[in-house]
């Protein structure tokens, strides 16, 4: 989770972050990340960047699914990265996953350093989304891929109405009580409300020169996986 401007807040919820994700998403976040990992389709020797890595759930999934790939995870929250480093060590992946504190708006990597970059539930937290996507495109090689997983709940469908009620009432109450940081879960609601519609995300990706942009709605459209390629 990229926490531009909110690193301290996310650090304070780091210890309960994974458990609350499982609880509040009813386990759906695990399935969504598995789909992203599968769609990454990394070749042997691939270099993969997990931007807004949070507690490294996605980085671990990538390293496990693609044992011949190398993975770098970056996040602005040192508290999240502390949890991530412990998890990576416990799974014996310290030699294959590197974790760095960095702002996605200023990634400390040369041009074309990675074969693919992935972002799970972090794009909406980036203060300047155009600049953030531009920076991700910069570090992906020509012909490489960018994959973005984000919430994209429909406003008018029955599932959308249920989701908005759950997001605005249930998640702040449970998340705030368990984590002791209610502001973080009020922020979650506000960040989803203020995020782009799927068509706007597609336009954002096209606007940064990406091609073959595709969308995959997940769980009745509550989330969406966007995939795109940097032109060769």
C-alpha positions as CSV (number, residue, x, y, z in Angstrom):
1,X,0.0,0.0,0.0
2,X,1.5,3.3,-1.1
3,X,0.8,5.8,1.6
4,X,1.9,9.0,0.1
5,X,1.3,11.6,2.9
6,X,-0.1,8.8,5.1
7,X,2.9,6.7,5.9
8,X,2.6,7.1,9.7
9,X,-1.1,6.1,9.6
10,X,-0.5,2.9,7.7
11,X,2.4,2.1,10.0
12,X,0.1,2.2,12.9
13,X,-2.3,-0.4,11.4
14,X,0.5,-2.6,10.0
15,X,0.2,-5.4,12.7
16,X,-3.5,-5.9,12.1
17,X,-3.5,-5.1,8.4
18,X,-3.4,-8.7,6.9
19,X,-5.9,-10.1,9.4
20,X,-8.4,-7.3,8.8
21,X,-8.0,-7.6,5.0
22,X,-9.0,-11.3,5.3
23,X,-11.9,-10.5,7.7
24,X,-13.3,-7.4,6.0
25,X,-13.0,-8.8,2.4
26,X,-14.4,-12.2,3.5
27,X,-11.3,-13.7,2.0
28,X,-11.8,-12.1,-1.5
29,X,-8.6,-10.2,-1.4
30,X,-6.6,-13.4,-1.5
31,X,-8.4,-14.6,-4.6
32,X,-8.0,-11.2,-6.3
33,X,-4.3,-11.3,-5.7
34,X,-4.0,-14.8,-7.0
35,X,-5.7,-13.7,-10.2
36,X,-3.2,-10.8,-10.5
37,X,-0.3,-13.2,-9.9
38,X,-1.6,-15.6,-12.6
39,X,-2.1,-12.8,-15.1
40,X,1.4,-11.5,-14.6
41,X,2.6,-14.6,-16.5
42,X,6.3,-14.0,-15.7
43,X,8.9,-15.8,-17.7
44,X,11.9,-17.5,-16.1
45,X,14.4,-14.8,-15.0
46,X,11.9,-12.1,-15.0
47,X,12.4,-9.0,-12.8
48,X,9.2,-7.9,-11.1
49,X,8.3,-4.8,-9.2
50,X,5.6,-4.7,-6.6
51,X,4.8,-1.0,-6.1
52,X,2.8,-0.1,-3.0
53,X,3.8,-3.5,-1.6
54,X,2.4,-3.1,1.9
55,X,3.0,-6.3,3.9
56,X,4.4,-8.1,0.8
57,X,1.4,-10.4,0.3
58,X,1.6,-9.9,-3.4
59,X,5.4,-10.0,-3.6
60,X,5.3,-13.3,-1.8
61,X,2.7,-14.6,-4.2
62,X,4.8,-13.6,-7.2
63,X,8.0,-15.1,-5.8
64,X,6.2,-18.4,-4.9
65,X,4.4,-18.7,-8.2
66,X,7.5,-17.8,-10.3
67,X,10.5,-19.3,-8.5
68,X,12.9,-18.3,-11.2
69,X,11.9,-14.6,-11.0
70,X,13.3,-11.9,-8.8
71,X,10.9,-9.5,-7.0
72,X,11.4,-6.0,-5.6
73,X,8.7,-4.5,-3.3
74,X,8.6,-0.8,-2.5
75,X,6.3,1.1,-0.1
76,X,6.3,4.4,1.7
77,X,5.4,3.0,5.1
78,X,8.3,1.6,7.1
79,X,5.8,0.0,9.5
80,X,4.3,-2.0,6.7
81,X,7.7,-3.0,5.4
82,X,8.8,-4.2,8.9
83,X,5.9,-6.7,8.8
84,X,6.8,-7.5,5.2
85,X,10.4,-8.3,6.0
86,X,9.4,-10.6,8.8
87,X,7.0,-12.5,6.6
88,X,9.5,-12.8,3.8
89,X,12.1,-14.2,6.2
90,X,9.7,-16.7,7.6
91,X,8.9,-18.0,4.2
92,X,12.5,-18.4,3.3
93,X,12.3,-15.9,0.5
94,X,14.7,-13.2,1.7
95,X,17.1,-14.1,-1.1
96,X,14.5,-13.6,-3.8
97,X,12.5,-10.6,-2.5
98,X,14.1,-7.2,-1.9
99,X,12.0,-4.7,0.1
100,X,12.7,-0.9,0.0
101,X,11.1,2.1,1.5
102,X,10.5,4.4,-1.5
103,X,7.9,6.8,-2.9
104,X,6.3,5.5,-6.1
105,X,6.5,9.1,-7.5
106,X,10.4,8.8,-7.3
107,X,11.4,5.2,-7.8
108,X,15.1,4.6,-7.1
109,X,15.6,2.4,-10.2
110,X,17.0,3.0,-13.7
111,X,14.8,3.1,-16.8
112,X,13.6,-0.3,-18.1
113,X,14.7,-2.1,-14.9
114,X,11.8,-4.5,-14.7
115,X,9.8,-6.9,-17.0
116,X,6.6,-6.1,-15.2
117,X,5.2,-3.8,-12.5
118,X,2.2,-4.6,-10.3
119,X,0.1,-2.5,-8.0
120,X,-2.6,-3.9,-5.7
121,X,-4.9,-1.4,-4.0
122,X,-2.3,1.3,-4.1
123,X,-3.0,3.4,-7.1
124,X,-5.8,5.3,-5.4
125,X,-3.4,6.3,-2.6
126,X,-0.9,7.9,-4.9
127,X,-1.1,11.7,-4.6
128,X,-0.3,12.3,-8.3
129,X,-1.7,9.3,-10.2
130,X,-0.5,10.5,-13.6
131,X,3.0,10.9,-12.4
132,X,2.9,7.6,-10.5
133,X,1.9,5.7,-13.6
134,X,4.4,7.5,-15.6
135,X,7.1,6.5,-13.2
136,X,6.0,2.9,-13.2
137,X,6.0,2.9,-17.0
138,X,9.6,4.4,-17.0
139,X,11.0,1.5,-15.0
140,X,9.3,-1.2,-17.1
141,X,11.1,-2.3,-20.2
142,X,9.6,-1.9,-23.7
143,X,7.3,-4.8,-24.2
144,X,6.9,-5.2,-20.4
145,X,3.6,-5.1,-18.6
146,X,1.8,-3.1,-15.9
147,X,-1.0,-4.7,-13.8
148,X,-3.2,-2.7,-11.5
149,X,-5.7,-4.2,-9.1
150,X,-8.2,-1.7,-7.5
151,X,-11.7,-1.3,-6.2
152,X,-14.2,-0.4,-8.8
153,X,-17.7,-0.9,-7.3
154,X,-20.7,-0.1,-9.6
155,X,-22.8,2.7,-8.2
156,X,-26.2,1.5,-9.4
157,X,-26.2,-2.3,-9.2
158,X,-27.5,-4.2,-6.2
159,X,-24.0,-5.5,-5.4
160,X,-22.7,-1.9,-5.6
161,X,-25.3,-0.6,-3.2
162,X,-24.4,-3.4,-0.7
163,X,-20.7,-2.7,-1.1
164,X,-21.1,1.0,-0.5
165,X,-23.1,0.4,2.7
166,X,-20.5,-2.1,3.9
167,X,-17.6,0.2,3.0
168,X,-19.1,3.3,4.6
169,X,-20.6,1.7,7.8
170,X,-19.3,-1.7,8.6
171,X,-15.6,-1.5,7.6
172,X,-14.9,1.8,9.5
173,X,-16.6,0.4,12.6
174,X,-14.9,-3.0,12.6
175,X,-11.5,-1.9,11.2
176,X,-11.3,1.1,13.6
177,X,-12.2,-1.0,16.6
178,X,-9.8,-3.9,15.9
179,X,-6.8,-1.7,14.7
180,X,-7.4,1.1,17.1
181,X,-6.9,3.5,14.2
182,X,-10.4,4.5,13.0
183,X,-9.0,7.3,10.9
184,X,-7.3,4.7,8.6
185,X,-10.6,3.0,7.8
186,X,-12.5,6.2,7.3
187,X,-9.7,7.1,4.9
188,X,-10.3,3.8,3.1
189,X,-13.9,4.8,2.5
190,X,-12.9,8.2,1.3
191,X,-10.2,7.0,-1.0
192,X,-12.5,4.5,-2.8
193,X,-15.3,7.1,-3.1
194,X,-12.8,9.6,-4.6
195,X,-11.1,7.1,-7.0
196,X,-11.5,6.9,-10.7
197,X,-14.1,4.9,-12.5
198,X,-12.8,1.9,-14.5
199,X,-13.1,3.8,-17.8
200,X,-11.1,6.7,-16.3
201,X,-8.3,4.2,-15.2
202,X,-8.2,2.9,-18.7
203,X,-7.9,6.5,-20.0
204,X,-5.1,7.2,-17.5
205,X,-3.1,4.2,-18.7
206,X,-3.6,5.1,-22.3
207,X,-2.6,8.6,-21.5
208,X,0.8,7.4,-20.3
209,X,1.5,5.6,-23.6
210,X,0.4,2.1,-22.6
211,X,-1.3,-0.1,-25.1
212,X,-3.4,-3.3,-25.1
213,X,-5.2,-2.0,-22.0
214,X,-7.7,-4.6,-20.7
215,X,-10.1,-4.8,-17.8
216,X,-11.2,-7.8,-15.8
217,X,-14.1,-7.1,-13.3
218,X,-13.9,-9.3,-10.2
219,X,-16.7,-10.3,-7.7
220,X,-19.6,-8.6,-9.5
221,X,-17.4,-5.6,-10.3
222,X,-16.4,-4.8,-6.7
223,X,-12.8,-4.9,-7.9
224,X,-11.1,-4.7,-11.3
225,X,-7.8,-5.9,-12.7
226,X,-6.3,-3.6,-15.3
227,X,-3.5,-5.0,-17.6
228,X,-1.5,-3.0,-20.1
229,X,1.7,-3.2,-22.1
230,X,4.5,-0.7,-22.7
231,X,5.1,-0.4,-26.5
232,X,8.2,-2.1,-27.8
